[in-house]
Amino acid sequence: MSTDSELAPVAAVVVLAAGGGTRMKSSKSKLLHEVAGKPMLSFAVSAAAALDPEHLVVVVGHQREQVEAQLEQLSAAVTTAVQDQQLGTGHAVACGLNGLGDLQGEVVVTYADVPMLTGDTLRQLVAVHRGNGNAVTVLTAIVDDPTGYGRIVRDGDTVTGIVEHKDASEAQRGIDEINSGIYVFDAATLRQGLGALTTDNAQGEQYLTDVVHFAAQRSQRVGAHIIDDVWQTEGVNDRIQLARMNAEMNRRIRDTWMLKGVTMIDPTSVWIDVDVDLAQDVTLLPGVILQGATTISEGATIGPDTTLMDVEVGPGAEVVRTHGSFAVIGENATVGPFSYLRPGTILGVGGKIGAFVETKNAQIGDGAKVPHLAYCGDAVVDDGANIGAGTIFANYDGINKSTSHVGKNAFVGSNSVLVAPVDIGPGALVAAGSAITDDVPAGALGVARGRQRNVEGWVNDRRPESKQAAAAAEADGSIHPAVLESRKKKA
């Protein structure tokens, strides 16, 4: 018996993806609903491609335009076949084989809504099929409640048939070995069996399971490969099953990362997509959602209550209560709480994006800080610069978006507006409350605000009975010591 690492390619894999999916109650194809961040269809195609088949065929039908559009995005070489009428699984496979000619070897049949099925399992199934010289091999599982599943009927080690639940007798419904619907067929046996199919059953459909009867009745060997991991045989038909599948997939992803050295304080509150990459000694706090191709480097801490999609986080960085997408966070940088990192945000080593800050298409250099209550969009902020609280990069004039630059170690005072495109030179300062419309040269102070005017006695004249007037009457006219101390430091 060959090991699965030595398997030669199979003749074809047929992935059945034509069903209506009506129980999902969605305008989107059931197969495009995601598990762990990827459409179910993509899992099925990846598993099929692991067999390196000569032909990989996806049988489409209901909402075929959506399914075909998704297939075009996948890297595997896939052809499609159309099942215009839903006449059963046997008819679907026959549609898939049309145009492939006189195949020799094995044909594997799988489903597009079984996202847990792996390429390794399919390789094991083919190895068992070849090793035992079977004409048909079916993937099966033992379940506690087989209601709704087709039952495997045996005579010792030989499978003599598969009976659908609706067609099963009371005795047959007591069988706990179920049909996954995933098969390996000898191509010649499959062709002959499909040609002999009828619709003499409760559903009035052409059952692929009848090909198993066809082979058994002709004394061709029919075997089964029982899989311990029942989840790999589970299909998704409605949103309840989709939620359960996502939960189980996420549990496995979390367990895998924890075994690789990732700390999760409350694993059940953490959601990680299948393409996320985590380094050793990453810490994920409660309420973290990592999506897409997010990568977290060694020693970084994420959360609590943080969602990152396609974000790269450097070593030792801390990201707290933040929503980010398509952004890069540098080594030992800090982000949050309550920060919003939009696409194009790049934060340098040791940089800071603080509380209630929104960034977009912003390059923030090493050690630079945007600490509080700011909008930093279409901006280049060089190393060491500091953006004061309440600063707005006014990047949009109603027609065009423009970029502003803040130079190395420059300082922008609080509540300022930089009206793009402006250039704040290295070491320059912008006075608090300024609306900057012109460039500020290196080392200069930019001031763009009205001069302060004090109206003496205004409170006593206009609001003599107020608490402010009473406080003013008690004052001795001196300046508060804390302000005096600050002025001494400036002097």
N, C-alpha and C positions, 0 to 999 in steps of 0.2 A: 504493500500500500504506500503510495507516494505521500510525502509530507506536504503540507499546504504551501511551504516555501518553494516547492519544486513544481507547482502546478503549471501546466501549459495552459494557454488561453482557451476559454470556451468559445464555441461558435457564436453564441449570441446571448445577450441578456435583454429580456423584455420587461419593461417597467410599466405597470398598469396605472394610468393616470387620467382615465376618461370619465370616471364617475361623477354624478351630479353634485355630491356633497351638500345635499339639501338640508341636512340636519345642522350644518354649521350656521345656516341662516345669515348669509353674508353675500354682498355684491362682489366680494373678492373670492377668487378660487380658494377652495379649502386648502389646496396644496401650497398656497403662498402664505398661509398663516404660519407664524414663526414659532420655532422651538429653540430656546437658547440663542436667539438673535439671528437665526437663519431660517429661510422657508423650508418646510418639510420636504419639498421636492428636491432641494439641494442635497439633503442627507441621503435620499434614495439614489440619486445619480452618483454620488461619491462612493457609496457602498458598491453599486454595480460596476463602476469604473475600476474598482480594486481587482476585479477578475480579469482585467485587460482583454475584454471580449473583442472578437473580430467585428461584431455589430452590437451597438448599444442603442436600443429602440425604446422610445417612450411613446406609449399609446395615449393619444389625447382625444378629447371629445368635448365635454361640457366646459365652457369658458376657455376654449382652446387657445384663443388669442393671448390671454394672460399667461397661460402655462408656457406657450411657445416663446413669449417675450422673456420669461424668466430663464428658460433653457438657453437662450442666446447669450446670457450673461455668464453661464457656467463654462469652465475651462475644458470639461470633458467633451470628446467628439460624440455628439448625440444626433441621431436622426429621429424623426417623428412619423407616426402612422396615425391615421384618423379612424376612430370608431364613431360613425355618424349616428347609429342607433345603439342604445344600451340593451344589448341582447344577451348579456351574461359574460362571465370571465372567460369562458371558452371562446366565444366569439371575439372578445377583445384580443386574446393571444393570437387568434387566426389573423386578425387585422395587422397585428404587429409583425407577423411572419411574411405577409404579402410583400413581394418584391425582393426577398432575400435569397430566392433561388433554392436549390437543393442542398440545404445545409447538412454538413456532416459533423458529428461530435455532439456536444451538449448544448441545450438551451435552458437557461436559468430564467425563472419567472419570479418577479418580486412586485411589491406595491409601492406607490409613491407616498402613501400616508402612514408609513411605519418608520418613523425617524430614528428610533433606537437601533435598528438593524445595522450591523457593522460589516465592513468588507471582510474582516477576519472570519466572521461567522459564515459568510457566503463561501469563503475559501475552504473552510472546514466541511461545509455541506458538499461541495464539489469533490473534495478529497474522499469523503465517505462514499459518495456515489461511485467514484471510479474504483476505489479500493474493494468494494463489495460487488462490482460488476452489475450494478442495478440498471434497469431500464428507466425507472422513476425513483427519485428520492425526495421525500417531503420533510420539511422542517416542522417539528412538533414540539409541544410543551405540555407539562402536567400542571393543571390548575385546580384550585379548590372549587371554583364555581365555573363550570364549562357552559353555562347557559348562553345560547346564541351562537356558539361556535360549532363548526363542523367537527364530528367525532372520528377518530382514527379507529377503524375496525381491523383487528389483527387475527392472524393464526400463528401464534408463537412470535417469531422474529419477523415474519412476513406480513406486510400490510396488504389486506385483501380489498379494502375499500375505504372511502371517506363518505360519511353521511351528514348532510346538512341538518341543522337543528330542527327545522320545520318538517323535514322528511324522516326524522329518526323515530324509532320505536321507543317505548318506555325503557326497555333494557339498554338500548343504544344510548339514550340520554344519560344513563348512569356512568358512561365512560368518561374518565377525566383527562384523557390524552386528546389534545385538540389540534386541529389543523391550522397552521399559520397562514396558509395560502401561498407559501414560498416553496418552490420546487426546482429540482434539476431533472430534466427529461433527456433521454436519448432523442435526437432530432427526428429520426425515422419513426420512432414510437409516437412522438408528439404529433407529427403530421397525420399518421394513420388514425390516431385517436380523435383528433379534431374533426377529421372527415366523417367519423361515425357518430358525432354528437347529435342528440335529440333534445327536445324541450319537454320531455315527459317527467315533470317534477312540479312541486308546489308553486314555484316561482314562474314557471313557463320560460325558463332561460336555458342557455347552453352552459352547463357547469364544466369548468375545467377539471373538477374532481372526478368527472366521469371518465376522463382519460386514464385515471388511476385504475378504475374498474376495467377499462378496456385492456390495459396491460396485464392486470392480474388474471383476467379470464383467459388470456392467451399464454398463461404460465410464464410470463416475463417477470423478472424479479423486481418487486417493489419494496423499497426499504424506507426507513425513517431515521432521522437524526434528531434526537431529543435534546433540546437546549435547556440549560438550567436557568438562564436569564430570561424569564417570561416577558419582560418588558420589550425585548427585541422582536416579539411577535405581536405587540399591541399596536393596533391602528388607532387613528384619531378621526372621529366622525362628528363630534359636536364640541362646543366650547368648554363643557365640563371635562371631557377627556383631554382637550388641549391644555387646560390648566393643570390637570394631574400629570400630564406628560412633561410639561415645563418644570413642575415642582420636582419630579424625579430626576430629570436631566440636570437641573440645577444642584440637587443634592449630590449627585455624582461628581459634578464639576468642582463643587466646594471641597468635597472629601479629597479629591485628587490634589488640589492645591494645598490643603492643610498637611497632607502627607509629604509634600515637597517643601514645607517650611514656612507657609503663610499662616499668620495668626488671624483668627476671626473671633471677635469677642462674643457675638451672637450670630452664629452661622445661619440660622433660619431667616434672619432679616437681610441677608446679603444675596444679591442676584448677580451672576457672572455669565456673560455670553461665552459661547464655545470658542471664539477666536481671541479672547482676551489672554494676555500673557503676563504672569506675575513672577517676580523674583523672590528669592529666599529672604526671609525676615521682613517682608511686607506685612503691615498690620491694617486690617480692614475693620472699622468700627461699625456699630449698628446702623442700618439704613443705607448701606452702600449699594449702588447699582452701577456695574461696569459693563459697557456695551461696545459692540463693534470690535475694532482692532486695538482697543486700549491696551497700553503696556505700562506696568508699574515697576520701577527699578528697586533695587535692594534697599531696605531700611525705610522706605517711604511709609507714611501713615495717611490713610484715606478715611474721611468721615469724622463724625457721624453725618448721616443725612446728606449724602453726596451722590450725584449722578454724573458719570463721565462717559462720553461717547467718542471713540476714536481720539483719545487724548494720550499723550506720552508724558509720563511723570518721571522725573529724574531721581537719582539716589538721595535718600534722606529728606525729601520734600514732604511738606505737610499740607493737606488739602481738606478744609473743614467746611461743612455745610455749603457746598458749591455745586453749581450746574455748569458743566463745560462740554464743549464739542469741538473737535478738530483743532485742538490746541496743544502747545508744548509747554511743559512746566519744568524749569531747570533744577539742577542739583541744589538741595538745601533751600529751595525757595519755599515761600509760604503763601497760601491762598485762603481767603475767607476770614470770617464766616460770611455767608450770604453774598458771595461773589458770583458773577455771571460771565463766564468766559465763552465768547462766541468764536466762530471759525477765524483762523488766522492769528490768534493770540499766541505770542511767543514770549515767555518769561524767562529771564536769564538766571544764572547761578546766584543764589542768595537773594534774589529779587522778592518783591512783595506786592501782591494784589490783595487789598484788605476788604473791610466790611462794606457791603453795599456798593461795590464797584462793578461796573460793566465795561468789558473790553471787547473790541472787535478789530480784526486786522491790525493788531497793535504789537510792535516789537519793543519789549521792555527789557533793557539791558541788565547786565550783571550788577547786583546791588542796588538797582533802581527801585523806587517805591511809589506805588499808587495806593496809599493806605486807606482812604476813607471817602465814601459818598461821592464818587466821581464817575464820569463817562469818558473813556479813553478809546476813541475810535479813529481808525485810519491815522495812526500815530507811530512815530519812531522816537522812543525815549532812551537816550544813551545811558551808559554805565553811571551809576551813582546819582542820577537825577532824582529829585523828590517832587512829587505832584501833590499839592496841598488839598485839603478837604474841600469838597464841593466844586472842584474844577471840572469844566466841560470843554472837551475838544469839539468845537462846533464844525463838524466835518462835511455838512450837507447844506447846500444853498438852495435847495428845492429842485435843482436840476442835476448838478454834478456833486460827486464826493471828492474831497481833496485831502491831502496828507499834511500834517504838521510835524515838526521836528523839535525835540527838546534836547539840547546838547549835554555833554558829559558834565556831571556834578552841578547842573543848573538847578534852580529852585523856583517853583511856581507857587505863589502864595494862594491861600485859601480863597474860594469863591471867585476864581478867575475864569474867564472864557477866552480860549485861544481860537480865533476865527480863521479857519484854514483857507489857504495854505500860508502858514507863518513858520519862521525859523527862530527858535530861541537858542542863542549861541552858547558854547561851553562856558560854564561858570557864571552865566547871566542869572539875574533874578527878575521875577515878575511880582510886583507889589500886589498884596491881597486886594481882591475886589476889582481887579483890572479886566477890561475887555480889550484884548490885544489883537489888533488888526494889521500891524506892521511888524517886521522883523526886529528882534532885540539882539544887538551885537554881543559878542563874547565879552563877559565881564561887566556888562551894562545892567542898569536897573530900568526895567520897563514899567511905567506908571500910566494907566489909562483909566482915570476915574475923576469925578468932581471933587474939588477941594472942600474939606469939612468946614462948616460954619456953625458956631454955638450961639444960641439965642438965650442970653442970660435972663433968669427969672421967669421963663415961659411957664413952668409948672405952677408957680405961685399965682401968676396972673390968670391962667386959663383953668386951673383945676385946684383951687385953694383948699377945698374940703377933702382932697384925695389923700390916700396913704403915701403917695409919692411926695406930696407937699409936706406932710408931717416929717417924713424921713429927711427931706432937704433942709427943713428948719432945724433939725437936730445936728446936721453936719457941721463940722468945723472948717471945712474948705480944704482939708489936707488930702493928699493922694494916698491911696492904699499902699501899705508897705510892700505887698507882693509886686505891684506895678513898679514901684521905685527900684526894687531889686532887679527886675527884668531890665529896666532902663540902664542900670549900672552895668549889667552884663553886656548890653549892646554898645555902651560907650567905649 
